[in-house]
Amino acid sequence: MNKFINNSLIFICIIAIIILFSLFFIPNKKINENSLFANIDKHKRLDSLPSPKIILIGGSNFAYGINSKMIEENTHYPVVNMGLHAGFGLMYTINEVKDNIRKGDIVVLSPVYQWLKSGNEMLYGEEVLIALLFDVNRSDLRYLNVEQGIYLLPNTVSYAVSKLVPRKLDVMGEGADWYEKIYLRTAFNKYGDESQHWKYPKQSISIGISEDNSDISLKSVETVRKFRLYVEKQGARFIMIPPSLINYNTIRPFANKLSAILKQNKTPFAIEPDSCVLDSSLFFNTAYHLNKRGVEIYTRILIDKILE
Amino acid sequence: MLFNSIQFALFFLLVFLIYWFATGRKYKIQNILLLISSYYFYGCWNWHFLFLLIFSTGLDYFTGLMMTDAPDKKHRRFWFWLSICINLGFLGIFKYYNFFINSFADLLIVVGLTPHISTLSVILPVGISFYTFHGLSYVIDIYNDRIKPERDFINYSVFVCFFPLLVAGPIERATHLLPQITRERNFDYTKAVDGLRQILWGLFKKIVIADNCASIVNPIFDNYHTQPASNLILGALLFAFQIYGDFSGYSDIALGSARLLGIELLRNFGFPYFSRDIAEFWRRWHISLTTWFRDYLYIPLGGSRGSKWVSIRNTFIIFLVSGFWHGANWTFLFWGAFHAALFMPLLVFGRNRLHTNTVAEGKYLPSLKEFFQMVFTFLLVVIGWIFFRAPSITDAFGYIHSVFSLSLFTFPTHKVGTLGLYILILLLVEWMQRERKYGLEKIENFLVFKPFRWTVYILLIFSIIQFGGKSETFIYFQF
């Protein structure tokens, strides 16, 4: 038995060493200077802006759906758009800005619906978060808590192995010529908005047709509620708006349930989800990414709420 | 709790450590642990059905004792038939009730009547076909004086509910498993390592082969009307590897897990796709079910002892029942009948036991004749799998009909580059190991140097992590 236990432990140690080596010392050339690196620039801007400021928090719905310059011109607050990827998960997305919230700031959260669905992992993040934390901005590891760390362990192992046995990292999918130009660090403007895609025409978008009647993740709702309390405790203003929607019929049952539960938790959306339903001609390449006209309309909705 | 989940890995690790370190290696305490773990494992699926499992176990335990203690043959027969009827009754209600009701309703409609029949909203208890067959074999063996009843309820319960085989087999026999449960088990390093290797090979087949095949096969079968014929061919071929990887992978994990606990289970697969005819295929596919039907149905019906006609009749019955065992759908019955039809010529001409050895025994490569025999048998099996996989007979024929079009000569729209490579690796490894029990058995014979062996294990583990498809449940859980 001792021989078995010893050999098993040695074997596990060898695997652990290979995985840790891969995680910390093998660079991932696949993600070199792609949009994940915009996270570094966003953090630099977040650290440098004086208060009062506007901090936009979300997934790619904000990165590819907001014109921060428009907000700045209309509100006269400096703006930083921290939205980048839904795969970072709700917890990380909130935690990475917490230290920079000051009195007088306006914090706008637009949670993608996946973050709030029960039974999926989007609260904690996906493999793309591991890519960010180990190959883009290692200092951001401090925003992880133990619970997230445990939950992300399989993703961490999977990501480490992906560097040894090459495969495509599904950061943003892949596509045509325009694709190579918009999912880059350089495609983001100084506010943190991805603005290169504004000049490209609408792409084909696959939209789900079945009704989404997922359960609400009460843990996610509680995370949002605690974040609101934290923001208010810092003396800042908290606004939560729904993401833009291309096809409201499919998400209606879920959105209605969510809206009701958020109200019960005294953390309601500033506007109802159906107010963010936009015509499909206003979207770019996914049901969350807007084209230039769509960006203007959705940003206008947000400005009106900020100015209320 | 799926075998290919982290939850199962943690659960098994905990059971393993307590089993060998905290029980004083006393088999009675180990059995109590196995029973609690097995109930927990089963309860993770649906704890309500634990009551059915415990009732079924209690019934067979009790009738086993009553038969032995019966004062005369009449009483003995009474207890025997009581157990058989209740066991098959449960199976009938949970698995076949709606099928019979719907089929009856369809029949009434055909003759012009309008039936008002309501079906039951029943959930199929996972593993019911497997543990019912465990119990049946036990009762039948006692009735036929092949074994003595087990008087310790815990021991008997472990025989029925042992978690590695509880939900998808192999279907064990009391003569094989009970003696192992009722004696001391000693830890054997070689066997434990062998168990881990078999688990690893099973996970590779399930996660890398079967789950990745499923991601291509499912959309093809779900939308076969709109697929080019080349995709349909691809879908059918990949389903053959999916179901093999899925079920034999499960069996490997079950056998490996049991071996780590010092228990040997019956072998369930013997590299069936290297069969030279259908008769050989059935000696190598789902062996524990095939031999169960042979021993408890075919032989009692007269087997091959009577006339040729009786032999043909019995064989046909076995194949139909075997098909029907898989599920309450005409597709499974048709699949059974299809295989019976393929088997009949061999039986009639006395060639059904022509290939009882391993193909190309002691050689690296098969002869050209053997190669074509294997390919031909495989293709026949693939046709059968279309009926097995399709949701209805109409869909199965629709699928086959759609193959006959000009689009057969186009390239499939699904890319199978990496998956194809892994299937090739699977076939190569299993071909080299075809005279052994599973893909990695006795790997130390040709990878003598330990670092080489460990490198192979690490590569397999990384492949499982890296190329694991979307986690699918095991196909045979539904049976």
Contacts between the chains, C-beta under 8 A, distances in Angstrom:
chain1	res1	chain2	res2	distance
A	1	B	20	6.5
A	1	B	187	5.0
A	1	B	189	7.6
A	3	B	189	5.5
A	4	B	187	7.4
A	4	B	189	5.3
A	4	B	192	5.3
A	4	B	193	7.2
A	7	B	193	7.8
A	11	B	454	6.6
A	11	B	457	7.4
A	14	B	454	7.2
A	14	B	458	7.2
A	15	B	458	6.4
A	15	B	461	6.7
A	18	B	458	7.2
A	154	B	6	6.5
A	157	B	465	6.0
A	158	B	465	5.4
A	158	B	466	7.2
A	161	B	462	4.9
A	161	B	465	4.7
A	161	B	466	5.0
A	162	B	466	6.2
A	164	B	462	6.5
A	165	B	462	5.5
A	165	B	463	7.2
A	165	B	466	4.7
A	167	B	466	6.2
A	167	B	467	7.6
